[in-house]
Amino acid sequence: MATPPDEATEPTLNHREKHVTGATIWLTGLPSAGKTTIAYELAGRLRDEGHRVEVLDGDEIREFLTAGLGFSREDRHTNVQRIGFVAELLASNGVKVLVPVIAPYADSREAVRKRHGAEGTAYIEVHVATPVEVCSERDVKGLYAKQAAGEISGLTGVDDPYEEPELPDLRIESHTQTVPESAASLYALLGERGLL
């Protein structure tokens, strides 16, 4: 015998899907600042607690979503806007979206923030404020070495501009703390903002 509609029970979320508050957490900073490492560290913790999480890695996005774009100011702006659109779409559907993308220009980042605000979607800007000297020592992708050798140009923070956020929601100095400590400070901010 079918259950009458007024007696139907609410569907229940399993423990891995109980948190449905979405938000975009944008980690901006120089190449090799530690943005992606921190993002994946935090993503693991959030997933363990049952949050829906996506990491929009800048390199993967360049390969699949914005492959036709170069590195002019206009193309960088377009890249950031496309990523911002995808992030807002996911976040508005209950996903915690971690975006470790350089986004070197303040006006591009502000446009993404405004889009989120207009849609009523939570947005947090995190500046991973690692000095260029430390980034060049880390040189995870070999970009600083290639730039120094004259093999590439337009490296953000070296021979191309990087406009540091003046008032980020959080500034992480990853060169003075461990990756888990950096992720924990961001996790704490999410808690303060009611996003956990």
ABEGO torsion letter per residue (X at the ends): XBBBAAABBBBBBBAAAABABBBBBBBBEBBGAGAAAAAAAAAAAAAAAGBBBBBBBAAAAAAAAAAABBABAAAAAAAAAAAAAAAAAAAAAGBBBBBBBAGABAAAAAAAAAAAAAAGBBBBBBBBBBBAAAAAAAGAAGAAAAAAAGABBGBBGAABBBBBBABBABBBBAAABBAAAAAAAAAAAAAAAGAX
